Amino acid sequence: MASGGYGFWWVWLLVGRSFEKYWLSVFVYRVWGNGAECVEILYFCGWWWLGCCIRLKMVEELISYTSQELADLDALMHELSATSFCYELLLSNALDDANVHVYVIRDEGHIVATATLCVMHTLEFTVGDVESVVVSSRCRGLGYGKELMAAVIEAAKGFGVHHLQLTSHSGRVAANGLYREMGFGRYETNCYKLLLKG
């Protein structure tokens, strides 16, 4: 590369859709007195390194839905539990409730991760319940769960939530490890459930 004065540097990061495709494109514009010369440097970076620099996927709050998105969420609920479903009435009720916030991550046009934040106002605190946290099995290990939970935590702060609470089966080793990594601590108490609908 020839030496000379530089007018400015412009760095453009482009992330692929899987860690094999994560790459970094750097376009360097060198401005001379009577013209400009562009030198492109292209090289491959591992997803774990890029994850430290930029967000892997954009987490968004689901406001409305299509039939495909409903199908994606239903498939994710099946991965959470064989007896879990997401049908249209449940999703519609959740999105219509001002205190319920459904967050998703998309990959290749499909919802591949989701978490729901339920904000409750009690006489003691404003509490956030985190429910239905699941990442598609084909996308695990890419950091989507951490991205999702980080977004939920930030959103809860914005809603004035005093503390977040969630439950997780002991068999979900990776999920439990993630929650501890993100600052959640075990709360020793009894948890009761009363089934009102069969």
KEMAR-458197 format. One record per atom (N, C-alpha, C): chain; residue in one letter; x, y, z; atom name. Coordinates in pm, whole numbers, plus 50000, padded with zeros to 5 digits. Example, Ala and Ser with C-alpha at 12.3 -4.5 7.8 and 13.67 -1.06 7.14 Angstrom:
! KEMAR-458197
 unit code     X     Y     Z site
    A    a 51319 49431 50780    N
    A    a 51230 49550 50780   CA
    A    a 51320 49670 50780    C
    A    s 51285 49775 50708    N
    A    s 51367 49894 50714   CA
    A    s 51290 50003 50787    C
This chain:
! KEMAR-458197
 unit code     X     Y     Z site
    A    m 50085 49881 50000    N
    A    m 50000 50000 50000   CA
    A    m 50089 50124 50000    C
    A    a 50065 50216 49908    N
    A    a 50149 50335 49897   CA
    A    a 50127 50427 50014    C
    A    s 50235 50501 50052    N
    A    s 50224 50592 50164   CA
    A    s 50162 50723 50118    C
    A    g 50111 50803 50212    N
    A    g 50051 50930 50176   CA
    A    g 49957 50976 50284    C
    A    g 49906 51098 50274    N
    A    g 49813 51150 50372   CA
    A    g 49676 51089 50356    C
    A    y 49604 51077 50466    N
    A    y 49471 51017 50465   CA
    A    y 49369 51122 50502    C
    A    g 49265 51132 50420    N
    A    g 49156 51223 50453   CA
    A    g 49069 51168 50563    C
    A    f 49025 51041 50549    N
    A    f 48944 50977 50653   CA
    A    f 48941 50827 50631    C
    A    w 48901 50756 50733    N
    A    w 48883 50610 50726   CA
    A    w 48734 50580 50749    C
    A    w 48682 50491 50668    N
    A    w 48544 50448 50688   CA
    A    w 48543 50297 50703    C
    A    v 48497 50248 50817    N
    A    v 48496 50103 50842   CA
    A    v 48353 50053 50838    C
    A    w 48332 49958 50753    N
    A    w 48197 49900 50740   CA
    A    w 48202 49754 50780    C
    A    l 48123 49716 50884    N
    A    l 48119 49577 50931   CA
    A    l 47995 49509 50876    C
    A    l 48014 49396 50816    N
    A    l 47902 49321 50762   CA
    A    l 47903 49180 50821    C
    A    v 47793 49143 50886    N
    A    v 47787 49012 50951   CA
    A    v 47704 48916 50869    C
    A    g 47754 48796 50846    N
    A    g 47682 48694 50773   CA
    A    g 47575 48629 50860    C
    A    r 47505 48529 50807    N
    A    r 47393 48469 50879   CA
    A    r 47431 48347 50959    C
    A    s 47550 48300 50951    N
    A    s 47599 48194 51038   CA
    A    s 47746 48219 51060    C
    A    f 47801 48154 51165    N
    A    f 47937 48193 51201   CA
    A    f 48038 48161 51091    C
    A    e 48004 48066 51000    N
    A    e 48096 48041 50889   CA
    A    e 48102 48162 50794    C
    A    k 47996 48245 50796    N
    A    k 47987 48355 50700   CA
    A    k 48024 48490 50760    C
    A    y 48056 48492 50891    N
    A    y 48091 48620 50951   CA
    A    y 48221 48671 50889    C
    A    w 48217 48787 50837    N
    A    w 48338 48843 50777   CA
    A    w 48336 48993 50792    C
    A    l 48451 49052 50771    N
    A    l 48467 49195 50793   CA
    A    l 48517 49261 50666    C
    A    s 48441 49358 50616    N
    A    s 48484 49432 50498   CA
    A    s 48528 49570 50540    C
    A    v 48649 49606 50506    N
    A    v 48700 49738 50543   CA
    A    v 48732 49814 50415    C
    A    f 48664 49925 50394    N
    A    f 48691 50007 50277   CA
    A    f 48768 50131 50321    C
    A    v 48887 50146 50271    N
    A    v 48972 50257 50310   CA
    A    v 48978 50357 50194    C
    A    y 48932 50475 50219    N
    A    y 48934 50578 50116   CA
    A    y 49051 50674 50143    C
    A    r 49139 50682 50048    N
    A    r 49252 50773 50062   CA
    A    r 49227 50892 49970    C
    A    v 49219 51008 50028    N
    A    v 49185 51127 49952   CA
    A    v 49311 51204 49916    C
    A    w 49334 51223 49786    N
    A    w 49448 51297 49738   CA
    A    w 49403 51436 49693    C
    A    g 49496 51516 49649    N
    A    g 49464 51654 49610   CA
    A    g 49363 51663 49497    C
    A    n 49373 51575 49398    N
    A    n 49286 51588 49283   CA
    A    n 49207 51460 49252    C
    A    g 49193 51376 49352    N
    A    g 49119 51254 49325   CA
    A    g 49113 51164 49447    C
    A    a 49059 51045 49429    N
    A    a 49046 50951 49542   CA
    A    a 49080 50811 49494    C
    A    e 49143 50736 49579    N
    A    e 49180 50598 49549   CA
    A    e 49121 50510 49657    C
    A    c 49054 50405 49616    N
    A    c 48989 50314 49712   CA
    A    c 49063 50182 49717    C
    A    v 49100 50140 49835    N
    A    v 49167 50012 49856   CA
    A    v 49078 49925 49944    C
    A    e 49040 49810 49896    N
    A    e 48953 49720 49973   CA
    A    e 49032 49607 50034    C
    A    i 49014 49588 50164    N
    A    i 49080 49479 50235   CA
    A    i 48971 49388 50291    C
    A    l 48972 49265 50248    N
    A    l 48868 49171 50290   CA
    A    l 48931 49053 50363    C
    A    y 48884 49025 50486    N
    A    y 48937 48908 50555   CA
    A    y 48830 48846 50645    C
    A    f 48854 48723 50678    N
    A    f 48758 48644 50755   CA
    A    f 48783 48657 50905    C
    A    c 48676 48673 50981    N
    A    c 48688 48680 51127   CA
    A    c 48594 48577 51188    C
    A    g 48633 48514 51296    N
    A    g 48547 48419 51366   CA
    A    g 48430 48491 51433    C
    A    w 48317 48419 51445    N
    A    w 48197 48481 51502   CA
    A    w 48219 48524 51647    C
    A    w 48302 48449 51720    N
    A    w 48324 48483 51860   CA
    A    w 48397 48616 51874    C
    A    w 48484 48650 51781    N
    A    w 48556 48777 51786   CA
    A    w 48464 48891 51747    C
    A    l 48385 48870 51643    N
    A    l 48291 48973 51600   CA
    A    l 48186 49000 51707    C
    A    g 48150 48894 51778    N
    A    g 48050 48910 51882   CA
    A    g 48092 49007 51990    C
    A    c 48222 49026 52007    N
    A    c 48274 49121 52105   CA
    A    c 48269 49264 52053    C
    A    c 48256 49278 51922    N
    A    c 48261 49411 51861   CA
    A    c 48124 49467 51827    C
    A    i 48036 49380 51776    N
    A    i 47904 49426 51736   CA
    A    i 47800 49323 51777    C
    A    r 47675 49361 51778    N
    A    r 47569 49269 51814   CA
    A    r 47554 49165 51705    C
    A    l 47544 49037 51747    N
    A    l 47533 48930 51649   CA
    A    l 47401 48939 51572    C
    A    k 47293 48958 51642    N
    A    k 47162 48970 51580   CA
    A    k 47085 49080 51652    C
    A    m 46998 49143 51580    N
    A    m 46918 49248 51640   CA
    A    m 46796 49188 51708    C
    A    v 46782 49212 51837    N
    A    v 46664 49169 51911   CA
    A    v 46554 49273 51889    C
    A    e 46435 49227 51860    N
    A    e 46324 49320 51839   CA
    A    e 46202 49275 51918    C
    A    e 46119 49372 51953    N
    A    e 45992 49338 52018   CA
    A    e 45888 49310 51910    C
    A    l 45818 49200 51925    N
    A    l 45716 49161 51829   CA
    A    l 45589 49241 51857    C
    A    i 45544 49316 51757    N
    A    i 45426 49400 51772   CA
    A    i 45305 49338 51703    C
    A    s 45328 49279 51588    N
    A    s 45224 49209 51514   CA
    A    s 45287 49081 51460    C
    A    y 45209 48999 51392    N
    A    y 45265 48871 51347   CA
    A    y 45197 48825 51219    C
    A    t 45270 48741 51147    N
    A    t 45217 48675 51029   CA
    A    t 45193 48528 51063    C
    A    s 45132 48457 50971    N
    A    s 45108 48314 50995   CA
    A    s 45240 48239 51006    C
    A    q 45342 48282 50930    N
    A    q 45473 48218 50938   CA
    A    q 45537 48241 51075    C
    A    e 45524 48363 51126    N
    A    e 45582 48394 51256   CA
    A    e 45511 48317 51367    C
    A    l 45380 48301 51354    N
    A    l 45305 48220 51450   CA
    A    l 45355 48075 51447    C
    A    a 45379 48024 51327    N
    A    a 45430 47887 51313   CA
    A    a 45570 47875 51372    C
    A    d 45654 47977 51351    N
    A    d 45789 47975 51408   CA
    A    d 45784 47971 51560    C
    A    l 45699 48054 51619    N
    A    l 45688 48059 51765   CA
    A    l 45631 47928 51820    C
    A    d 45536 47871 51749    N
    A    d 45480 47743 51794   CA
    A    d 45587 47635 51793    C
    A    a 45670 47634 51689    N
    A    a 45778 47535 51681   CA
    A    a 45878 47554 51796    C
    A    l 45906 47680 51831    N
    A    l 45997 47707 51942   CA
    A    l 45938 47659 52074    C
    A    m 45808 47680 52093    N
    A    m 45744 47632 52216   CA
    A    m 45752 47481 52227    C
    A    h 45743 47410 52114    N
    A    h 45757 47264 52116   CA
    A    h 45897 47224 52161    C
    A    e 45997 47306 52124    N
    A    e 46134 47276 52167   CA
    A    e 46151 47302 52317    C
    A    l 46076 47398 52369    N
    A    l 46081 47427 52512   CA
    A    l 46022 47311 52591    C
    A    s 45911 47259 52541    N
    A    s 45844 47147 52607   CA
    A    s 45752 47079 52507    C
    A    a 45745 46949 52515    N
    A    a 45660 46873 52423   CA
    A    a 45513 46907 52441    C
    A    t 45478 46960 52558    N
    A    t 45338 46992 52587   CA
    A    t 45309 47142 52572    C
    A    s 45407 47219 52523    N
    A    s 45388 47364 52508   CA
    A    s 45348 47397 52365    C
    A    f 45256 47491 52352    N
    A    f 45208 47534 52221   CA
    A    f 45194 47686 52220    C
    A    c 45199 47743 52101    N
    A    c 45168 47884 52084   CA
    A    c 45063 47894 51974    C
    A    y 44939 47907 52012    N
    A    y 44836 47922 51910   CA
    A    y 44790 48068 51904    C
    A    e 44711 48099 51805    N
    A    e 44685 48238 51770   CA
    A    e 44623 48319 51883    C
    A    l 44529 48262 51956    N
    A    l 44464 48337 52063   CA
    A    l 44565 48377 52171    C
    A    l 44654 48285 52207    N
    A    l 44755 48314 52309   CA
    A    l 44848 48426 52263    C
    A    l 44895 48417 52140    N
    A    l 44986 48520 52089   CA
    A    l 44915 48654 52077    C
    A    s 44792 48653 52029    N
    A    s 44716 48777 52015   CA
    A    s 44694 48842 52151    C
    A    n 44658 48762 52252    N
    A    n 44637 48815 52387   CA
    A    n 44765 48876 52443    C
    A    a 44877 48809 52419    N
    A    a 45005 48859 52469   CA
    A    a 45040 48994 52407    C
    A    l 45023 49003 52275    N
    A    l 45061 49127 52206   CA
    A    l 44964 49241 52237    C
    A    d 44840 49208 52275    N
    A    d 44741 49311 52309   CA
    A    d 44757 49363 52451    C
    A    d 44834 49292 52533    N
    A    d 44853 49330 52673   CA
    A    d 44972 49426 52684    C
    A    a 44946 49547 52735    N
    A    a 45051 49650 52743   CA
    A    a 45164 49611 52837    C
    A    n 45139 49516 52927    N
    A    n 45241 49475 53024   CA
    A    n 45314 49347 52983    C
    A    v 45286 49299 52864    N
    A    v 45354 49180 52812   CA
    A    v 45434 49219 52688    C
    A    h 45560 49179 52687    N
    A    h 45650 49217 52579   CA
    A    h 45721 49092 52527    C
    A    v 45696 49061 52401    N
    A    v 45754 48942 52337   CA
    A    v 45873 48985 52252    C
    A    y 45991 48933 52283    N
    A    y 46112 48969 52211   CA
    A    y 46158 48850 52126    C
    A    v 46208 48881 52007    N
    A    v 46247 48774 51914   CA
    A    v 46379 48809 51845    C
    A    i 46444 48704 51796    N
    A    i 46560 48718 51707   CA
    A    i 46528 48639 51581    C
    A    r 46558 48699 51467    N
    A    r 46532 48634 51338   CA
    A    r 46662 48587 51275    C
    A    d 46652 48481 51198    N
    A    d 46765 48431 51122   CA
    A    d 46710 48371 50993    C
    A    e 46761 48419 50881    N
    A    e 46718 48371 50750   CA
    A    e 46566 48375 50735    C
    A    g 46507 48485 50782    N
    A    g 46364 48507 50762   CA
    A    g 46272 48439 50861    C
    A    h 46329 48367 50958    N
    A    h 46246 48298 51056   CA
    A    h 46282 48342 51198    C
    A    i 46183 48338 51287    N
    A    i 46208 48364 51429   CA
    A    i 46276 48240 51486    C
    A    v 46395 48258 51541    N
    A    v 46472 48143 51591   CA
    A    v 46498 48151 51742    C
    A    a 46456 48260 51804    N
    A    a 46474 48273 51949   CA
    A    a 46369 48369 52002    C
    A    t 46324 48344 52123    N
    A    t 46221 48432 52181   CA
    A    t 46228 48430 52333    C
    A    a 46180 48537 52393    N
    A    a 46163 48547 52538   CA
    A    a 46051 48646 52563    C
    A    t 45975 48623 52668    N
    A    t 45862 48710 52701   CA
    A    t 45884 48774 52837    C
    A    l 45867 48906 52843    N
    A    l 45878 48980 52968   CA
    A    l 45739 49025 53010    C
    A    c 45697 48981 53128    N
    A    c 45567 49020 53183   CA
    A    c 45591 49114 53301    C
    A    v 45545 49236 53289    N
    A    v 45565 49336 53394   CA
    A    v 45443 49339 53484    C
    A    m 45467 49319 53614    N
    A    m 45356 49314 53711   CA
    A    m 45378 49420 53819    C
    A    h 45272 49492 53849    N
    A    h 45277 49594 53954   CA
    A    h 45212 49538 54079    C
    A    t 45288 49524 54186    N
    A    t 45235 49474 54313   CA
    A    t 45241 49586 54416    C
    A    l 45194 49558 54536    N
    A    l 45199 49658 54643   CA
    A    l 45341 49678 54694    C
    A    e 45430 49583 54664    N
    A    e 45569 49593 54709   CA
    A    e 45661 49648 54601    C
    A    f 45654 49588 54482    N
    A    f 45748 49620 54375   CA
    A    f 45679 49617 54240    C
    A    t 45749 49667 54141    N
    A    t 45719 49636 54002   CA
    A    t 45813 49523 53963    C
    A    v 45756 49410 53930    N
    A    v 45832 49287 53910   CA
    A    v 45826 49246 53763    C
    A    g 45935 49190 53714    N
    A    g 45936 49137 53578   CA
    A    g 45949 48987 53579    C
    A    d 45852 48920 53519    N
    A    d 45857 48775 53503   CA
    A    d 45909 48744 53363    C
    A    v 46014 48665 53354    N
    A    v 46068 48626 53225   CA
    A    v 46017 48485 53194    C
    A    e 45947 48472 53084    N
    A    e 45883 48346 53049   CA
    A    e 45922 48303 52907    C
    A    s 45904 48174 52882    N
    A    s 45914 48118 52746   CA
    A    s 46043 48158 52676    C
    A    v 46156 48135 52742    N
    A    v 46287 48166 52683   CA
    A    v 46335 48042 52608    C
    A    v 46355 48055 52479    N
    A    v 46399 47939 52401   CA
    A    v 46472 47986 52274    C
    A    v 46578 47912 52240    N
    A    v 46652 47933 52116   CA
    A    v 46641 47805 52035    C
    A    s 46616 47820 51907    N
    A    s 46604 47703 51820   CA
    A    s 46730 47616 51831    C
    A    s 46711 47486 51829    N
    A    s 46824 47393 51843   CA
    A    s 46928 47412 51732    C
    A    r 46885 47457 51615    N
    A    r 46980 47475 51504   CA
    A    r 47062 47602 51518    C
    A    c 47027 47687 51615    N
    A    c 47098 47814 51632   CA
    A    c 47167 47826 51767    C
    A    r 47169 47719 51842    N
    A    r 47233 47727 51974   CA
    A    r 47385 47732 51962    C
    A    g 47447 47798 52057    N
    A    g 47591 47812 52054   CA
    A    g 47638 47935 51979    C
    A    l 47545 48017 51929    N
    A    l 47580 48138 51853   CA
    A    l 47567 48265 51935    C
    A    g 47528 48252 52062    N
    A    g 47516 48370 52147   CA
    A    g 47380 48435 52145    C
    A    y 47281 48372 52080    N
    A    y 47148 48433 52070   CA
    A    y 47079 48443 52207    C
    A    g 47098 48342 52290    N
    A    g 47034 48345 52422   CA
    A    g 47084 48462 52505    C
    A    k 47213 48485 52499    N
    A    k 47271 48597 52574   CA
    A    k 47223 48730 52521    C
    A    e 47216 48742 52388    N
    A    e 47165 48865 52327   CA
    A    e 47021 48890 52369    C
    A    l 46943 48786 52369    N
    A    l 46802 48796 52404   CA
    A    l 46784 48840 52549    C
    A    m 46857 48775 52640    N
    A    m 46843 48808 52782   CA
    A    m 46896 48948 52813    C
    A    a 47002 48989 52744    N
    A    a 47054 49125 52764   CA
    A    a 46950 49227 52724    C
    A    a 46878 49201 52615    N
    A    a 46773 49293 52570   CA
    A    a 46657 49297 52669    C
    A    v 46621 49181 52722    N
    A    v 46512 49175 52821   CA
    A    v 46549 49254 52946    C
    A    i 46673 49238 52992    N
    A    i 46718 49310 53112   CA
    A    i 46714 49461 53089    C
    A    e 46762 49506 52974    N
    A    e 46760 49650 52944   CA
    A    e 46618 49702 52934    C
    A    a 46530 49625 52872    N
    A    a 46390 49666 52859   CA
    A    a 46325 49677 52997    C
    A    a 46353 49580 53084    N
    A    a 46297 49581 53220   CA
    A    a 46340 49705 53297    C
    A    k 46466 49745 53281    N
    A    k 46512 49868 53347   CA
    A    k 46431 49988 53300    C
    A    g 46402 49991 53171    N
    A    g 46324 50101 53116   CA
    A    g 46181 50105 53167    C
    A    f 46128 49988 53204    N
    A    f 45992 49982 53258   CA
    A    f 45988 50003 53409    C
    A    g 46103 50033 53470    N
    A    g 46108 50058 53613   CA
    A    g 46095 49933 53698    C
    A    v 46133 49818 53642    N
    A    v 46121 49691 53715   CA
    A    v 46225 49685 53828    C
    A    h 46178 49646 53947    N
    A    h 46267 49634 54062   CA
    A    h 46356 49511 54050    C
    A    h 46298 49398 54013    N
    A    h 46378 49278 53994   CA
    A    h 46309 49186 53893    C
    A    l 46393 49102 53831    N
    A    l 46343 49002 53738   CA
    A    l 46343 48866 53805    C
    A    q 46248 48785 53767    N
    A    q 46243 48649 53820   CA
    A    q 46205 48552 53708    C
    A    l 46257 48432 53718    N
    A    l 46226 48329 53619   CA
    A    l 46245 48193 53682    C
    A    t 46191 48093 53617    N
    A    t 46214 47954 53659   CA
    A    t 46277 47879 53542    C
    A    s 46358 47780 53574    N
    A    s 46421 47699 53470   CA
    A    s 46444 47559 53523    C
    A    h 46406 47461 53443    N
    A    h 46423 47322 53484   CA
    A    h 46572 47292 53502    C
    A    s 46603 47214 53602    N
    A    s 46743 47182 53633   CA
    A    s 46812 47109 53518    C
    A    g 46734 47044 53433    N
    A    g 46791 46972 53320   CA
    A    g 46838 47063 53208    C
    A    r 46797 47187 53209    N
    A    r 46841 47283 53107   CA
    A    r 46974 47344 53153    C
    A    v 47078 47267 53141    N
    A    v 47208 47305 53195   CA
    A    v 47261 47434 53134    C
    A    a 47257 47443 53002    N
    A    a 47309 47563 52935   CA
    A    a 47232 47687 52975    C
    A    a 47099 47675 52981    N
    A    a 47015 47789 53017   CA
    A    a 47044 47835 53160    C
    A    n 47054 47741 53252    N
    A    n 47083 47777 53391   CA
    A    n 47219 47842 53404    C
    A    g 47316 47793 53327    N
    A    g 47448 47854 53328   CA
    A    g 47445 47996 53276    C
    A    l 47365 48020 53171    N
    A    l 47351 48154 53114   CA
    A    l 47291 48251 53216    C
    A    y 47187 48207 53285    N
    A    y 47122 48294 53382   CA
    A    y 47218 48333 53494    C
    A    r 47295 48237 53541    N
    A    r 47393 48269 53645   CA
    A    r 47500 48364 53592    C
    A    e 47542 48341 53469    N
    A    e 47644 48427 53407   CA
    A    e 47595 48571 53396    C
    A    m 47464 48588 53377    N
    A    m 47409 48722 53359   CA
    A    m 47363 48786 53490    C
    A    g 47398 48722 53601    N
    A    g 47374 48785 53730   CA
    A    g 47253 48735 53808    C
    A    f 47180 48641 53753    N
    A    f 47065 48586 53826   CA
    A    f 47117 48494 53937    C
    A    g 47054 48504 54053    N
    A    g 47089 48416 54164   CA
    A    g 46969 48330 54202    C
    A    r 46996 48214 54257    N
    A    r 46886 48126 54299   CA
    A    r 46817 48185 54421    C
    A    y 46686 48180 54418    N
    A    y 46605 48233 54527   CA
    A    y 46535 48116 54594    C
    A    e 46573 48089 54718    N
    A    e 46518 47974 54788   CA
    A    e 46378 48004 54839    C
    A    t 46281 47946 54774    N
    A    t 46142 47962 54816   CA
    A    t 46061 47845 54762    C
    A    n 45941 47832 54806    N
    A    n 45852 47730 54752   CA
    A    n 45777 47787 54633    C
    A    c 45766 47709 54530    N
    A    c 45695 47750 54410   CA
    A    c 45572 47661 54394    C
    A    y 45454 47721 54388    N
    A    y 45331 47645 54380   CA
    A    y 45260 47673 54247    C
    A    k 45185 47573 54203    N
    A    k 45110 47587 54078   CA
    A    k 44972 47526 54094    C
    A    l 44870 47601 54055    N
    A    l 44733 47553 54062   CA
    A    l 44678 47552 53920    C
    A    l 44646 47438 53867    N
    A    l 44595 47426 53732   CA
    A    l 44446 47461 53729    C
    A    l 44409 47562 53654    N
    A    l 44271 47607 53646   CA
    A    l 44200 47560 53520    C
    A    k 44281 47524 53419    N
    A    k 44223 47472 53295   CA
    A    k 44291 47342 53258    C
    A    g 44213 47245 53214    N
    A    g 44267 47117 53176   CA
    A    g 44324 47117 53033    C
